[in-house]
Amino acid sequence: MRPAQGASGRGNKGILIILALVGAVALIPLIHANAHAVAQTDGKLEATIFSFDGKEFVRAKTTLMTQDGKSAANTKLEHENPAYNALLQKHSYTGDATVFGKKYEANYAPLTGADGKLTGALFVAVPK
């Protein structure tokens, strides 16, 4: 999905602006699926917007932190992650995922362009 014309990805205006740029409507089923789990985890919800270069899903924007406490932006979705193959086939993945050593109940959804080509993915998860 493309951002609206005139929209800027510069600056940190919060996750709501970012989600609006990529089509927040696509996240509604993902957030709804995790609503009960979020209520049980102090409200902590992780989210990522991935870009896709034809082989790698790269975290363009994310709330995730690496094991050394740095932003996980510009890191790649691990090929061992069960969502990787599902996303390559333009399928969603819902289930357990370990990301940067932490266990999550996760939802991944592919993003495609008007031509049907895979352009990225969305990730929403709660810690286990």
NORPE-V941928 format. One record per backbone hydrogen bond with DSSP energy under -0.5 kcal/mol. CO is the residue of the C=O (numbers start at 1). NH is the residue of the N-H. E is the energy in kcal/mol with one decimal. If there is no record, write none. Layout:
BEGIN
co,nh,e
CO,NH,E
CO,NH,E
END
This chain:
BEGIN
co,nh,e
4,7,-2.3
11,13,-0.8
14,18,-1.6
15,19,-2.8
16,20,-2.0
17,21,-1.7
18,22,-1.3
19,23,-0.7
20,23,-0.6
23,26,-2.0
24,27,-1.6
24,28,-0.8
25,28,-0.8
25,29,-0.5
27,31,-3.0
28,32,-2.7
29,33,-2.0
30,34,-1.0
31,34,-0.6
31,35,-0.6
32,35,-1.1
34,38,-2.8
35,39,-1.7
36,40,-0.8
37,40,-0.7
38,41,-1.7
38,43,-1.8
41,44,-1.9
43,45,-0.6
46,125,-2.2
47,63,-2.1
48,50,-0.5
48,123,-2.2
49,60,-2.4
49,61,-1.5
50,121,-1.4
51,58,-2.5
56,53,-1.9
56,58,-0.6
57,77,-2.7
58,51,-2.7
58,60,-0.9
59,74,-3.8
61,49,-2.9
64,72,-2.2
66,69,-1.9
70,66,-3.5
72,75,-1.6
75,59,-3.1
78,81,-1.3
81,84,-1.6
81,85,-0.5
82,86,-0.8
83,87,-2.9
84,88,-2.1
85,89,-1.3
86,91,-2.8
87,90,-2.2
93,108,-2.9
95,106,-3.1
97,99,-0.6
97,104,-2.7
99,102,-1.9
102,99,-2.6
103,128,-2.3
104,97,-1.9
104,106,-0.7
105,126,-1.9
106,95,-2.3
107,124,-2.4
108,93,-2.2
109,122,-2.7
111,119,-2.9
111,120,-1.5
113,116,-2.1
117,113,-2.6
119,52,-1.8
120,111,-2.9
121,50,-3.3
122,109,-2.4
123,48,-2.1
124,107,-2.2
125,46,-3.0
126,105,-2.6
END
